[in-house]
Amino acid sequence: MKVYGVTNVKGGAGKTHTTVHLAFQAAAHGQRVAVLDLDPTRQSVNWIEVAGLGIPALHIDIKQADLEAYISQLRDEGDFDAIFIDTPANDRDASLETLMVSDIAIIPVGVGSSDTGMLGTTERQVKRALQLRPDLRPYILINRGKFAPARERQTVEECEKTGFPILEARIPLRGDYQAAAGNRPDGHHYAQVWREVNA
């Protein structure tokens, strides 16, 4: 079982969109998939339920639950091939706990937003996790891109300073992604992300 943690302590970075789209991609590739939503707003769970995606999705109160023990139990039971964890904004504990149980960390960063200003906090979380889990594979995903090339270059330059790989796939600023919540995912850009993180 592989665990994908989608994290960035900055709110509005695209964590829920990334989580649901990638879980949908994994299921489309025949993976047995589940989503764990650590966000109190339950956005991933709500989206999956409203859209009728048929993907098991569970909200977990990270302050009450032992995420490491729960992931260990899921690994032992062997019912899933892939687990996707959506993390809440401004919750460093949830971010770090997610990183500590993940095999792959995906860090969405928006172009032309304040996401890079908060990137240092997420970077420190990832580097702290890497000290204890050197096999963790972090990737930065640039989203809201392809509309302002100069700003996109600046965002990429800021992301490069972390030393983490930046995915070639770009999620553009498009109305169908902005309005996607609650609808069936239809994004070939996320198919490319899925291929890259599993290459």
C-alpha positions in Angstrom: 0.0 0.0 0.0 1.3 3.4 -0.9 0.4 6.6 1.0 0.1 9.9 -0.8 0.1 12.9 1.5 -1.1 16.2 0.0 0.1 19.0 2.1 0.9 22.7 2.3 0.2 24.7 5.5 -1.1 27.5 3.3 -4.9 27.4 2.8 -6.3 27.6 -0.8 -3.2 26.0 -2.3 -5.2 23.3 -4.1 -4.8 20.4 -1.7 -8.4 19.1 -1.9 -8.5 19.4 -5.7 -5.2 17.5 -5.9 -6.4 14.8 -3.4 -9.7 14.1 -5.1 -8.3 14.2 -8.7 -5.4 11.9 -7.9 -7.5 9.5 -6.0 -9.9 9.4 -9.0 -6.9 8.8 -11.3 -5.7 6.0 -9.1 -9.1 4.3 -9.1 -9.3 4.7 -12.9 -6.0 2.8 -13.1 -7.5 -0.1 -11.2 -6.1 0.8 -7.8 -8.1 0.1 -4.6 -8.3 3.6 -3.3 -9.3 5.4 -0.1 -9.2 9.1 1.0 -8.5 10.3 4.5 -9.7 13.8 5.1 -8.0 15.5 8.0 -9.6 18.9 7.3 -12.5 19.8 9.8 -14.4 21.2 6.8 -14.5 17.6 5.3 -14.2 19.1 1.8 -12.7 15.9 0.2 -15.3 13.6 1.9 -18.1 15.9 0.8 -16.9 16.2 -2.8 -16.5 12.4 -3.1 -20.0 11.8 -1.6 -21.8 14.5 -3.7 -20.1 13.4 -6.9 -20.9 9.7 -6.2 -17.3 8.7 -7.0 -17.6 5.4 -5.1 -14.3 6.0 -3.4 -14.2 5.2 0.4 -13.6 8.5 2.1 -13.3 9.1 5.8 -12.9 12.3 7.9 -10.4 11.9 10.7 -10.1 14.2 13.7 -6.3 14.4 13.9 -6.5 15.7 17.4 -8.4 12.6 18.6 -7.0 9.9 16.2 -3.6 8.2 16.0 -2.9 8.6 12.3 0.2 6.4 12.4 -1.6 3.5 14.1 -4.5 3.9 11.6 -2.2 3.7 8.6 -0.4 0.8 10.1 -3.7 -1.0 10.5 -4.7 -0.3 6.9 -1.3 -1.7 5.7 -1.9 -4.8 7.8 -5.4 -5.4 6.5 -4.3 -5.0 2.9 -7.6 -3.8 1.5 -6.2 -0.8 -0.3 -3.4 -0.1 -2.9 -3.3 3.6 -2.4 -4.4 6.0 0.4 -4.6 9.8 -0.2 -4.5 12.1 2.7 -5.9 15.7 2.4 -4.5 18.0 5.1 -6.1 21.1 6.6 -4.7 24.6 6.3 -2.7 26.2 9.1 -2.2 22.9 11.0 1.5 22.1 11.3 0.8 19.1 13.4 -1.5 17.5 10.9 1.0 18.3 8.1 3.9 16.7 10.0 1.9 13.6 11.0 0.8 13.2 7.4 4.4 13.4 6.2 5.5 10.9 8.8 3.1 8.2 7.3 3.4 9.1 3.6 5.5 7.5 0.9 5.0 10.4 -1.5 4.3 14.0 -0.5 2.6 16.3 -3.0 2.9 20.0 -2.3 0.5 22.1 -4.4 1.7 25.7 -4.9 -0.3 28.3 -6.8 1.1 30.7 -9.3 0.6 34.4 -8.6 -0.6 33.7 -5.1 0.8 34.0 -1.6 1.6 30.3 -1.6 5.3 30.8 -2.0 5.3 33.1 1.0 4.3 30.3 3.2 6.3 27.7 1.4 9.2 28.0 3.9 7.0 26.5 6.7 6.0 23.6 4.6 9.6 23.1 3.5 10.7 22.9 7.1 8.0 20.3 7.8 9.1 18.2 4.9 12.8 18.4 5.8 12.1 17.5 9.4 10.1 14.4 8.2 13.0 13.5 5.8 15.4 13.3 8.7 13.3 10.6 10.2 12.0 9.1 6.9 14.6 9.4 4.2 12.6 7.3 1.8 9.8 10.0 1.7 9.5 11.4 -1.8 8.3 15.0 -1.9 7.2 16.7 -5.1 6.0 20.3 -5.7 2.9 20.6 -8.0 2.5 24.0 -9.7 -1.2 24.9 -10.1 -3.1 27.9 -11.4 -0.4 28.1 -14.0 -0.2 28.7 -17.8 -1.8 32.2 -17.6 1.1 34.4 -16.6 4.5 33.0 -17.8 6.6 35.6 -15.9 4.8 34.9 -12.6 5.0 31.2 -13.2 8.8 31.4 -13.7 9.0 33.4 -10.4 7.0 30.8 -8.6 9.1 28.0 -10.0 12.3 29.8 -9.0 11.0 30.2 -5.4 10.1 26.5 -5.4 13.5 25.5 -6.7 15.0 26.9 -3.5 13.5 24.1 -1.5 15.5 21.5 -3.3 12.4 19.4 -3.8 11.6 18.1 -7.3 9.0 20.1 -9.2 6.7 18.1 -11.4 6.6 18.9 -15.1 2.8 18.7 -15.1 1.1 22.1 -14.6 -2.5 22.5 -13.5 -3.8 25.5 -15.4 -6.1 28.2 -14.1 -9.3 27.0 -15.7 -12.9 27.4 -14.9 -13.6 23.7 -14.9 -11.1 23.1 -12.2 -12.3 26.1 -10.1 -15.9 24.8 -10.4 -14.9 21.1 -10.1 -15.8 20.6 -6.4 -18.7 18.2 -6.1 -18.4 17.1 -9.7 -16.9 14.1 -11.3 -13.2 14.9 -11.9 -12.2 15.3 -15.5 -8.7 16.5 -15.7 -6.0 15.0 -18.0 -3.5 17.3 -16.3 -3.8 15.2 -13.1 -3.3 12.1 -15.2 0.1 13.4 -16.0 0.7 14.1 -12.3 -0.3 10.6 -11.5 2.2 9.2 -14.0 5.0 11.4 -12.8 4.7 10.6 -9.1 4.6 6.9 -9.9 7.4 6.8 -12.5 
